[in-house]
Amino acid sequence: MTEAERIEYLIKYLEGGSGQKFAERVGISTTAIHRIRKGDYGIRLKIDAILRAYPAINRRWLETGEGYPGDL
């Protein structure tokens, strides 16, 4: 699973598909979310913000795609 696919998965299951809600909760721009979803922009610099907003997410899964996403 690519970074874009992992973010898409989180947006779908955590915010009902709303990239805007996800972006607001994480504290990043909707433009950044759009670029991540397209695969144009990586998530490395956003991982800590995502995990602060959603602490149940498995860091290893978010970073590498290995393991289980967490208790979503």
N, CA, C and O atoms as a Tinker XYZ file with bonds, in Angstrom:
   288  protein
     1  N      0.848000   -1.175000    0.000000    73     2
     2  CA     0.000000    0.000000    0.000000    64     1     3
     3  C      0.896000    1.242000    0.000000    63     2     4     5
     4  O      1.810000    1.354000    0.817000    81     3
     5  N      0.632000    2.156000   -0.907000    73     3     6
     6  CA     1.422000    3.385000   -0.999000    64     5     7
     7  C      1.022000    4.365000    0.108000    63     6     8     9
     8  O      0.012000    4.166000    0.783000    81     7
     9  N      1.813000    5.415000    0.288000    73     7    10
    10  CA     1.456000    6.458000    1.258000    64     9    11
    11  C      0.106000    7.063000    0.911000    63    10    12    13
    12  O     -0.728000    7.279000    1.790000    81    11
    13  N     -0.106000    7.334000   -0.361000    73    11    14
    14  CA    -1.375000    7.915000   -0.802000    64    13    15
    15  C     -2.545000    6.990000   -0.465000    63    14    16    17
    16  O     -3.597000    7.453000   -0.025000    81    15
    17  N     -2.364000    5.705000   -0.666000    73    15    18
    18  CA    -3.421000    4.742000   -0.352000    64    17    19
    19  C     -3.675000    4.658000    1.148000    63    18    20    21
    20  O     -4.819000    4.504000    1.577000    81    19
    21  N     -2.612000    4.759000    1.950000    73    19    22
    22  CA    -2.787000    4.731000    3.404000    64    21    23
    23  C     -3.557000    5.966000    3.882000    63    22    24    25
    24  O     -4.437000    5.860000    4.736000    81    23
    25  N     -3.228000    7.120000    3.336000    73    23    26
    26  CA    -3.951000    8.342000    3.706000    64    25    27
    27  C     -5.405000    8.242000    3.250000    63    26    28    29
    28  O     -6.317000    8.622000    3.985000    81    27
    29  N     -5.616000    7.740000    2.060000    73    27    30
    30  CA    -6.990000    7.561000    1.551000    64    29    31
    31  C     -7.782000    6.643000    2.480000    63    30    32    33
    32  O     -8.946000    6.910000    2.779000    81    31
    33  N     -7.157000    5.578000    2.926000    73    31    34
    34  CA    -7.786000    4.642000    3.864000    64    33    35
    35  C     -8.179000    5.361000    5.155000    63    34    36    37
    36  O     -9.300000    5.210000    5.639000    81    35
    37  N     -7.247000    6.147000    5.710000    73    35    38
    38  CA    -7.533000    6.869000    6.952000    64    37    39
    39  C     -8.662000    7.874000    6.767000    63    38    40    41
    40  O     -9.551000    7.974000    7.611000    81    39
    41  N     -8.629000    8.603000    5.687000    73    39    42
    42  CA    -9.681000    9.592000    5.427000    64    41    43
    43  C    -11.036000    8.903000    5.312000    63    42    44    45
    44  O    -12.035000    9.387000    5.845000    81    43
    45  N    -11.062000    7.791000    4.626000    73    43    46
    46  CA   -12.319000    7.054000    4.459000    64    45    47
    47  C    -12.868000    6.558000    5.793000    63    46    48    49
    48  O    -14.050000    6.739000    6.088000    81    47
    49  N    -12.008000    5.930000    6.601000    73    47    50
    50  CA   -12.493000    5.306000    7.823000    64    49    51
    51  C    -12.574000    6.235000    9.026000    63    50    52    53
    52  O    -13.346000    5.983000    9.951000    81    51
    53  N    -11.796000    7.292000    9.025000    73    51    54
    54  CA   -11.810000    8.191000   10.178000    64    53    55
    55  C    -12.699000    9.408000    9.975000    63    54    56    57
    56  O    -13.261000    9.935000   10.935000    81    55
    57  N    -12.829000    9.855000    8.736000    73    55    58
    58  CA   -13.585000   11.077000    8.474000    64    57    59
    59  C    -14.637000   10.911000    7.380000    63    58    60    61
    60  O    -15.061000   11.891000    6.768000    81    59
    61  N    -15.053000    9.678000    7.136000    73    59    62
    62  CA   -16.116000    9.428000    6.178000    64    61    63
    63  C    -15.811000    9.882000    4.758000    63    62    64    65
    64  O    -16.725000   10.145000    3.978000    81    63
    65  N    -14.524000    9.974000    4.420000    73    63    66
    66  CA   -14.127000   10.371000    3.079000    64    65    67
    67  C    -13.829000   11.848000    2.916000    63    66    68    69
    68  O    -13.457000   12.287000    1.827000    81    67
    69  N    -13.987000   12.624000    3.980000    73    67    70
    70  CA   -13.775000   14.065000    3.894000    64    69    71
    71  C    -12.313000   14.440000    4.134000    63    70    72    73
    72  O    -11.828000   14.415000    5.265000    81    71
    73  N    -11.628000   14.783000    3.057000    73    71    74
    74  CA   -10.254000   15.242000    3.170000    64    73    75
    75  C    -10.161000   16.544000    3.947000    63    74    76    77
    76  O     -9.179000   16.788000    4.647000    81    75
    77  N    -11.196000   17.386000    3.823000    73    75    78
    78  CA   -11.211000   18.663000    4.546000    64    77    79
    79  C    -11.261000   18.429000    6.056000    63    78    80    81
    80  O    -10.520000   19.068000    6.803000    81    79
    81  N    -12.119000   17.528000    6.506000    73    79    82
    82  CA   -12.194000   17.221000    7.938000    64    81    83
    83  C    -10.876000   16.644000    8.444000    63    82    84    85
    84  O    -10.404000   17.007000    9.522000    81    83
    85  N    -10.289000   15.747000    7.662000    73    83    86
    86  CA    -9.015000   15.151000    8.036000    64    85    87
    87  C     -7.939000   16.233000    8.147000    63    86    88    89
    88  O     -7.189000   16.273000    9.123000    81    87
    89  N     -7.871000   17.099000    7.152000    73    87    90
    90  CA    -6.875000   18.174000    7.150000    64    89    91
    91  C     -7.048000   19.093000    8.359000    63    90    92    93
    92  O     -6.067000   19.459000    9.006000    81    91
    93  N     -8.282000   19.462000    8.660000    73    91    94
    94  CA    -8.542000   20.333000    9.810000    64    93    95
    95  C     -8.113000   19.679000   11.117000    63    94    96    97
    96  O     -7.493000   20.318000   11.967000    81    95
    97  N     -8.441000   18.424000   11.268000    73    95    98
    98  CA    -8.096000   17.729000   12.510000    64    97    99
    99  C     -6.580000   17.567000   12.672000    63    98   100   101
   100  O     -6.049000   17.682000   13.777000    81    99
   101  N     -5.896000   17.301000   11.561000    73    99   102
   102  CA    -4.447000   17.120000   11.603000    64   101   103
   103  C     -3.729000   18.468000   11.693000    63   102   104   105
   104  O     -2.623000   18.557000   12.226000    81   103
   105  N     -4.366000   19.510000   11.167000    73   103   106
   106  CA    -3.764000   20.837000   11.201000    64   105   107
   107  C     -2.887000   21.129000    9.995000    63   106   108   109
   108  O     -1.884000   21.835000   10.093000    81   107
   109  N     -3.285000   20.571000    8.851000    73   107   110
   110  CA    -2.561000   20.863000    7.613000    64   109   111
   111  C     -3.556000   21.342000    6.568000    63   110   112   113
   112  O     -4.767000   21.212000    6.745000    81   111
   113  N     -3.045000   21.888000    5.496000    73   111   114
   114  CA    -3.923000   22.465000    4.477000    64   113   115
   115  C     -4.626000   21.385000    3.656000    63   114   116   117
   116  O     -4.140000   20.263000    3.520000    81   115
   117  N     -5.771000   21.755000    3.121000    73   115   118
   118  CA    -6.479000   20.833000    2.240000    64   117   119
   119  C     -5.687000   20.618000    0.953000    63   118   120   121
   120  O     -5.789000   19.564000    0.324000    81   119
   121  N     -4.903000   21.611000    0.566000    73   119   122
   122  CA    -4.045000   21.457000   -0.609000    64   121   123
   123  C     -3.015000   20.355000   -0.375000    63   122   124   125
   124  O     -2.763000   19.535000   -1.258000    81   123
   125  N     -2.422000   20.339000    0.820000    73   123   126
   126  CA    -1.457000   19.283000    1.148000    64   125   127
   127  C     -2.121000   17.914000    1.100000    63   126   128   129
   128  O     -1.549000   16.967000    0.561000    81   127
   129  N     -3.320000   17.800000    1.657000    73   127   130
   130  CA    -4.048000   16.526000    1.624000    64   129   131
   131  C     -4.330000   16.111000    0.186000    63   130   132   133
   132  O     -4.161000   14.946000   -0.173000    81   131
   133  N     -4.752000   17.048000   -0.621000    73   131   134
   134  CA    -5.036000   16.756000   -2.026000    64   133   135
   135  C     -3.788000   16.229000   -2.723000    63   134   136   137
   136  O     -3.859000   15.254000   -3.470000    81   135
   137  N     -2.649000   16.867000   -2.483000    73   135   138
   138  CA    -1.399000   16.440000   -3.123000    64   137   139
   139  C     -0.934000   15.082000   -2.606000    63   138   140   141
   140  O     -0.387000   14.283000   -3.366000    81   139
   141  N     -1.147000   14.817000   -1.317000    73   139   142
   142  CA    -0.810000   13.502000   -0.766000    64   141   143
   143  C     -1.692000   12.435000   -1.395000    63   142   144   145
   144  O     -1.209000   11.368000   -1.773000    81   143
   145  N     -2.981000   12.721000   -1.506000    73   143   146
   146  CA    -3.918000   11.760000   -2.084000    64   145   147
   147  C     -3.581000   11.446000   -3.537000    63   146   148   149
   148  O     -3.791000   10.322000   -3.992000    81   147
   149  N     -3.065000   12.420000   -4.262000    73   147   150
   150  CA    -2.665000   12.213000   -5.654000    64   149   151
   151  C     -1.330000   11.489000   -5.770000    63   150   152   153
   152  O     -0.979000   10.988000   -6.839000    81   151
   153  N     -0.587000   11.435000   -4.664000    73   151   154
   154  CA     0.721000   10.799000   -4.701000    64   153   155
   155  C      1.842000   11.764000   -5.054000    63   154   156   157
   156  O      2.979000   11.341000   -5.265000    81   155
   157  N      1.535000   13.058000   -5.120000    73   155   158
   158  CA     2.533000   14.068000   -5.470000    64   157   159
   159  C      3.375000   14.507000   -4.277000    63   158   160   161
   160  O      4.423000   15.131000   -4.446000    81   159
   161  N      2.920000   14.183000   -3.080000    73   159   162
   162  CA     3.524000   14.722000   -1.868000    64   161   163
   163  C      3.565000   13.613000   -0.825000    63   162   164   165
   164  O      2.560000   12.935000   -0.611000    81   163
   165  N      4.689000   13.419000   -0.182000    73   163   166
   166  CA     4.824000   12.366000    0.823000    64   165   167
   167  C      4.280000   12.788000    2.178000    63   166   168   169
   168  O      3.929000   13.948000    2.391000    81   167
   169  N      4.216000   11.829000    3.088000    73   167   170
   170  CA     3.657000   12.110000    4.412000    64   169   171
   171  C      4.709000   12.194000    5.507000    63   170   172   173
   172  O      4.366000   12.455000    6.660000    81   171
   173  N      5.960000   11.985000    5.185000    73   171   174
   174  CA     7.008000   11.926000    6.217000    64   173   175
   175  C      6.981000   13.107000    7.178000    63   174   176   177
   176  O      7.117000   12.919000    8.387000    81   175
   177  N      6.811000   14.309000    6.666000    73   175   178
   178  CA     6.815000   15.496000    7.521000    64   177   179
   179  C      5.491000   15.674000    8.270000    63   178   180   181
   180  O      5.403000   16.502000    9.177000    81   179
   181  N      4.490000   14.925000    7.909000    73   179   182
   182  CA     3.157000   15.048000    8.514000    64   181   183
   183  C      2.835000   13.936000    9.500000    63   182   184   185
   184  O      1.800000   13.987000   10.164000    81   183
   185  N      3.697000   12.935000    9.611000    73   183   186
   186  CA     3.405000   11.756000   10.432000    64   185   187
   187  C      3.122000   12.127000   11.885000    63   186   188   189
   188  O      2.142000   11.648000   12.454000    81   187
   189  N      3.951000   12.964000   12.496000    73   187   190
   190  CA     3.730000   13.323000   13.896000    64   189   191
   191  C      2.402000   14.044000   14.087000    63   190   192   193
   192  O      1.702000   13.796000   15.069000    81   191
   193  N      2.048000   14.928000   13.167000    73   191   194
   194  CA     0.769000   15.642000   13.260000    64   193   195
   195  C     -0.403000   14.671000   13.125000    63   194   196   197
   196  O     -1.396000   14.793000   13.841000    81   195
   197  N     -0.290000   13.719000   12.220000    73   195   198
   198  CA    -1.351000   12.722000   12.035000    64   197   199
   199  C     -1.508000   11.891000   13.300000    63   198   200   201
   200  O     -2.629000   11.627000   13.736000    81   199
   201  N     -0.397000   11.479000   13.887000    73   199   202
   202  CA    -0.459000   10.643000   15.087000    64   201   203
   203  C     -0.945000   11.420000   16.307000    63   202   204   205
   204  O     -1.562000   10.834000   17.196000    81   203
   205  N     -0.686000   12.715000   16.370000    73   203   206
   206  CA    -1.250000   13.528000   17.465000    64   205   207
   207  C     -2.772000   13.609000   17.344000    63   206   208   209
   208  O     -3.493000   13.535000   18.339000    81   207
   209  N     -3.239000   13.762000   16.121000    73   207   210
   210  CA    -4.683000   13.867000   15.886000    64   209   211
   211  C     -5.395000   12.523000   16.033000    63   210   212   213
   212  O     -6.549000   12.469000   16.457000    81   211
   213  N     -4.705000   11.451000   15.684000    73   211   214
   214  CA    -5.280000   10.103000   15.709000    64   213   215
   215  C     -4.292000    9.153000   16.392000    63   214   216   217
   216  O     -3.612000    8.384000   15.712000    81   215
   217  N     -4.203000    9.193000   17.710000    73   215   218
   218  CA    -3.186000    8.406000   18.418000    64   217   219
   219  C     -3.355000    6.891000   18.310000    63   218   220   221
   220  O     -2.423000    6.156000   18.635000    81   219
   221  N     -4.497000    6.407000   17.872000    73   219   222
   222  CA    -4.705000    4.963000   17.762000    64   221   223
   223  C     -4.076000    4.373000   16.499000    63   222   224   225
   224  O     -4.039000    3.153000   16.340000    81   223
   225  N     -3.583000    5.225000   15.604000    73   223   226
   226  CA    -2.956000    4.737000   14.380000    64   225   227
   227  C     -1.593000    4.139000   14.700000    63   226   228   229
   228  O     -0.826000    4.693000   15.488000    81   227
   229  N     -1.307000    3.021000   14.088000    73   227   230
   230  CA    -0.031000    2.334000   14.242000    64   229   231
   231  C      1.040000    3.096000   13.439000    63   230   232   233
   232  O      0.948000    3.185000   12.214000    81   231
   233  N      2.048000    3.642000   14.126000    73   231   234
   234  CA     3.104000    4.427000   13.466000    64   233   235
   235  C      3.800000    3.627000   12.366000    63   234   236   237
   236  O      4.030000    4.138000   11.271000    81   235
   237  N      4.127000    2.393000   12.657000    73   235   238
   238  CA     4.839000    1.561000   11.673000    64   237   239
   239  C      4.017000    1.404000   10.400000    63   238   240   241
   240  O      4.550000    1.496000    9.294000    81   239
   241  N      2.722000    1.167000   10.561000    73   239   242
   242  CA     1.852000    1.030000    9.401000    64   241   243
   243  C      1.808000    2.344000    8.617000    63   242   244   245
   244  O      1.894000    2.341000    7.389000    81   243
   245  N      1.674000    3.450000    9.321000    73   243   246
   246  CA     1.593000    4.748000    8.661000    64   245   247
   247  C      2.881000    5.053000    7.889000    63   246   248   249
   248  O      2.830000    5.572000    6.774000    81   247
   249  N      4.014000    4.734000    8.473000    73   247   250
   250  CA     5.299000    5.022000    7.840000    64   249   251
   251  C      5.649000    4.067000    6.701000    63   250   252   253
   252  O      6.195000    4.490000    5.682000    81   251
   253  N      5.339000    2.788000    6.870000    73   251   254
   254  CA     5.825000    1.783000    5.909000    64   253   255
   255  C      4.750000    0.967000    5.222000    63   254   256   257
   256  O      5.010000    0.350000    4.189000    81   255
   257  N      3.558000    0.950000    5.769000    73   255   258
   258  CA     2.503000    0.094000    5.228000    64   257   259
   259  C      2.540000   -1.309000    5.800000    63   258   260   261
   260  O      1.700000   -2.139000    5.454000    81   259
   261  N      3.501000   -1.589000    6.673000    73   259   262
   262  CA     3.619000   -2.914000    7.278000    64   261   263
   263  C      2.818000   -2.965000    8.555000    63   262   264   265
   264  O      2.748000   -1.986000    9.298000    81   263
   265  N      2.211000   -4.116000    8.808000    73   263   266
   266  CA     1.440000   -4.287000   10.028000    64   265   267
   267  C     -0.015000   -3.910000    9.839000    63   266   268   269
   268  O     -0.552000   -3.959000    8.732000    81   267
   269  N     -0.634000   -3.539000   10.927000    73   267   270
   270  CA    -2.065000   -3.257000   10.995000    64   269   271
   271  C     -2.263000   -1.759000   11.228000    63   270   272   273
   272  O     -1.496000   -1.160000   11.981000    81   271
   273  N     -3.279000   -1.128000   10.597000    73   271   274
   274  CA    -3.465000    0.313000   10.740000    64   273   275
   275  C     -3.695000    0.802000   12.167000    63   274   276   277
   276  O     -3.367000    1.944000   12.490000    81   275
   277  N     -4.250000   -0.042000   13.015000    73   275   278
   278  CA    -4.550000    0.369000   14.376000    64   277   279
   279  C     -6.019000    0.205000   14.671000    63   278   280   281
   280  O     -6.755000   -0.395000   13.889000    81   279
   281  N     -6.444000    0.732000   15.787000    73   279   282
   282  CA    -7.842000    0.619000   16.208000    64   281   283
   283  C     -8.635000    1.802000   15.672000    63   282   284   285
   284  O     -8.825000    2.808000   16.355000    81   283
   285  N     -9.092000    1.656000   14.436000    73   283   286
   286  CA    -9.855000    2.724000   13.804000    64   285   287
   287  C    -11.310000    2.433000   13.980000    63   286   288
   288  O    -12.153000    3.205000   13.524000    81   287
